[in-house]
Amino acid sequence: MEQKKKAQIGMEYLMIVGFLTFILIGTLAVAFYHSNSLRDMISSRQVDGMANKIVSSAESVFYSGEPSKITIVTNIPERITLIEIINNTIYVSFETSSGPNKVDFPSNVPITGTISSVSGLREIVLEAENTSVSINS
């Protein structure tokens, strides 16, 4: 009879440990999913802030006229793979947990130049020219 009690206690212990392991793995899976989602949202907001700062500064320099020049310091997020300026629009490509993403930021003024996609704090020089704003980093 005592051997049955020991076996029953051992079985109950295994069931409790198994149930707790199942709950823990489920919680970790949900936390991992939400952390990736949060990381993507933070990257997206950083990209928006950076590009909007560049565009608004370019518009300000353009309307001030030649030879206006401004140097801004902005943070280039880590997940950015490419920054292009095409047809007065800044295109930013960056990685998310669901794959690559490309966002465009149009400018109301003509802009030209190049912006490095190397992450970190960068100085970007915006200079008013005769008919456009030159952007260089």
N, C-alpha and C positions, 0 to 999 in steps of 0.2 A: 504494500500500500504506500509505503514511504517513497519507493522508487517512482510511482505514478505521480506523486506530488512534485518531486524534483523535476520530472519530465514536463509536467504542466507548467511549472514556474519558468523553466527554461524556454518553453514554447511561447509563453506570454511575453517574456523578456524579448525574444526575437521578433515578435509581432510589433511590440512598442518601438524597438529600434528601427525596424523596417518602415513603419509608419512615419516616424520622425525623419528618417533619411529621405523618404518620398516628399514630405513637406519641405524640407530644406532644399532639395534639388529644384522643386517647383518654384520656390521663392527666389533662388539664385537665377533661374532662367528668366523670370519676370524682371528682376533687377537688371540683368544684363541687357535685355531688350530696351528697357527704359533708359539706361545709361547711353546706349547708342543713339536713341532718339534725341536725348538731351544734348549729346555731343554734336549731332547734326544741326540742331536748332541754334546752338551757340555759334558754330561755324558760319551758318547762314546769316546770322545777325552781325557777326564781325565783318563778313564780306559786304553786307549792305552798308554798314557804317563807314567802312574804308572807301568804297566806291562813291557813296553820296558825298563824302567830304572832298574827294578829288573833283567831282563834277561841280559842286557848289563853289569851290575855290577857283576852278577854271572859269566859271561864269563871272565871278567877281573880278578876276584879273582882266578878262576880256572887256568888260564894260568900263573898267578903269582906263583902258587904252594903253597903247604903246608908250613907253618902255616899262610898263608895270611888270613886276616880278614878285613872286611869293614862294617861300619854301615852307612846306608843311611836313610834319612828322606824323606818320601813321603806322599802324601795326598791320603787317601782311600776315594773315593767319597761316598756320602750318599746312592745312589741307589744300591750299591753292596749287593748281598745276600749271595754269597759264593765264596771263592777263594780256588782252589785245585791245588796241584802239583802232576801230574800223568805222568809217563813215560817221564820225561824230558820236560814236557809241563805245563805251567801255564794256568789253565782254570778259567775264571772269569765269574760269572753269575750275571746279574744285570737287574733291572726292567726298562722298557721303557713305554711310553704311549700306545704302541700297544701290550704290554705283555712282558714276560720274554725273555732275550737274553743271549746267552752264546758264549764267544769268547775265542779262544785259542792262546797262545803265545809260540811257540816252542823255545827251547834253543839248541844251538850247543854243550853244555856240559851237563854232568849228574848233575841233581839237585834233591834235596830231601828236605823235611821239611814241615812246615806249615806257613800260613800267615793268620792272623786274618782279618775277613771281617768287623770289627767294624770301622765305618767311623771316619775320622779326620786325623790329622797328626800322623804318626806312625814311629817309628824307626824299621828298619828291619836289622838284623844282617846276613851277608853272610860270611861264613867261609869255606875256602878250606880244604878239607879232602883228604885222600889218592887217592880216585878215583871219587870224586864228590864234589859238593858244597852244604853245609847245609844252608838252609834258615829258619830263625825263626823270628817271630815278637812278 
